[in-house]
């Protein structure tokens, strides 16, 4: 298997909060854990420190996940919209209920994944941005791109054991990207 080229800095800040955009590449670890509420996971930095904690509410209306800082401050809520039978859709909303990001899944060939992520680039110029998340479950990888520039790479080790819903994968985030924006591959 050929090694990947190093991830390059973005041409401009990308995300919701410029303060989270690092001038260096960031390596994150997303670790899902089994829970009866469903879908709990944490996002850790390369030093093992929590960056984001996510609480899943699978049996709630809208299958929602609450993203918080490590000290419990709510960042946003991700909800599944149930009225999109052809293109499953999720949206993120602020703690006061305003939608600010939409994720739309396209039906693809078996094993292929493609998601369109649309939001206003608050960390940059405020313009609407469309990210593309594309991958294949057989090679256990997803690339997140913005105008053909790699924003993040999401990778699972080939022989990772997924035990009773527990799952772990790595996210490499490009310099200039808000890591929170590209770390929610649990859709």
Helices and strands as residue ranges (DSSP letters): G 18-20, E 26-33, E 40-44, E 50-57, E 64-68, E 74-81, E 89-93, E 99-106, E 112-120, E 128-136, E 141-146, E 149-155, E 167-173, G 179-182
